[in-house]
């Protein structure tokens, strides 16, 4: 279940993060959520993976090189 959170920040920071989110085709909410998840993961690395994330486990088969992933991202965001 999603809940609402209110954050206060400098207007220049808010404008910058909104621009970043738009450029990367995501939302500020998702960026904040990923930041919090990453922070908590580093705080407690043995904690279980969230259910939404665990559903993605095993989707990518094999290894992909950094160059292949970079090319994919460049094509996606071109």
Secondary structure as GFF3:
##gff-version 3
##sequence-region A 1 78
A	DSSP	alpha_helix	11	23	.	.	.	ID=ss1
A	DSSP	alpha_helix	28	43	.	.	.	ID=ss2
A	DSSP	alpha_helix	51	54	.	.	.	ID=ss3
A	DSSP	alpha_helix	66	76	.	.	.	ID=ss4
###
